[in-house]
């Protein structure tokens, strides 16, 4: 027995393993999470580098925030994520894309001044979830400049839930 919406027609079940890698990239923008996640898993399992340019474009220009996020993580899963791939996401209008782009950008914080500066700027974002992620992500850099960012976060946003914990855990190497 399967529950389905009376207003929405049933979707044809397809074998995604038979899809080309390019078709799987398109599925990263699907409205259904199962299709997005399965496409992402299959792309990573295949290790097909021919889709890297398409993924990088989707990470920058995807139709939805979910598509951009899946593209970023697929690039990371393929070992082909670059600092440049994360920069557009760090400036995205969608707070969720900014958060995930920060997480994906953590390996580049010491290597890319542009990425580090953008994550530092996100510590002043209007969205408290973005600020919290900035506090956590900045713990991945060894740049002592972030100490001033932690002080500013503590003084302006120290009463926000989890912010003190994020600052303390990120500042612990200093």
Secondary structure, 3 states (H helix, E strand, C coil): CCCCCCCCCCCCCCCHHHCCHHHHHHHCCCCCHHHHHHHHHHHHHHCCHHHHHHHHHHHHHCCCHHHHHHHHHHHHHCCCCCHHHHHHHHCCCCHHHHHHHHHHHHHHCCCCHHHHHHHHHHCCCCCHHHHHHHHHHHHHCCCCCHHHHHHHHHHHHCCCCCHHHHHHHHHCCC
